[in-house]
Amino acid sequence: MRKPGHGVWSGRKGVGPNGDSSSGPDAGAGTGLAVLFLVAFGVRRGELWAWVGAVAAPVLGLAVALPAHYPNHFDTLGHLGLIYLAVVIFVAGALLALRGIVARRRG
């Protein structure tokens, strides 16, 4: 049970339906679409600027959304576990793509 003044009980503007203050799936979908186009039209051509944009957009989104989960006690593995897994997969993919871009520039 939540305490008054936390989450959905707070009555604050911008609190989501689950009590957290994340911006919801719309922001994630927009970031995903931006990353898709950067990867499809820039990273695959070996453009470093596109890689930077494709990595920076989701990192910035995560940097904004993740801290909002901790004050409202939405920092459980059940709530954020899949996000943590996605971060590991994202970092692995970003490093593999960067390796390919660097190799292409050298050779």
N, C-alpha and C positions, 0 to 999 in steps of 0.2 A: 504494500500500500504506500502510495506517495504522500509525502508531507505537503500541507498547503504551502503555496509559494514556489513549488517545484513542478516543472512539466506542465501538463494540461490544466492543473489547478491554478496556475499563476495568472491566467488571464492576459498574459503579455501578447502583444502583436508579434506575428512571425513564428509562433510556436506551432509545430506541425501536429498532425492528428495523433501521432504516437507520443507527443510531449516533447519531442526533440526540436531543435531549431534548424535542422537541415533544410535545404531548399527543395528537396524532393527529387523524384525521378526525372522531371523536366530538365533540370540543370545538368544532370548526368547524361541524358540523351543528347543534349546540345553539345556537350563536351565530347562525347563519343563520336558524334557526326563530324565535328571539327577535326578530331584526331584521324578519323577515317580518310577524310580528304587530304590532309597533310601527308599521311602515309602513302595513299594511292598515287598522289601526284608530285610528291617531293622526296620523301624518304626512299622510295623505290628507285628514284633517279640518282640517289646518292647526294642529295642536297642537305648539307648540315643544318641550314636554317630551318628546314622543314622538320628535321629530327628534334631540334631544340623546341620548336613550337608544339610538336606532338607529345613531347615529354613535359613541357612546362604547363600546358593547359590542365591536365589531370592532377599534376602535383599541386598547382595552385588551388584547384577545387578541393582537394583532400586537405590541404593546409587550412582552408577556411572552415570546412565542414567537420572535420574530425574533432578539433578542440571543443566544439559546441556540444559534443556528446558527454563529455566528462562531468561538467557541473550538474547535469540532470540524471546522472547515474545510468546512462545508456552506454557505458563502456564495457559491457560484458562481452565475453566471447560469443555468446549466442546472438547478440545484436550486431557486433562488428566483425565477427569471425570471418565471414566471407569477404569482407573488405580487406582484411589483413592478408588473406590468401590471394586476392586479386592484386594487391600491391606486390607480393613476391613474384607472381607471374608477370606483371607489368615490368618490374625492374629487370627480370631475366630477359624479356623480349626487347626492352630498350637497350640493354647492353649488347645483345646479339646484333641488333640493327646498327648500333654505333660501331661495332667491330667491322661490320661489312662496309660501312661508309668510310671508315679510316683506311681499310685495305684498298678500297677502290681509289681513294685519293693518292695513296702511295704508289699504286701499280698502274 
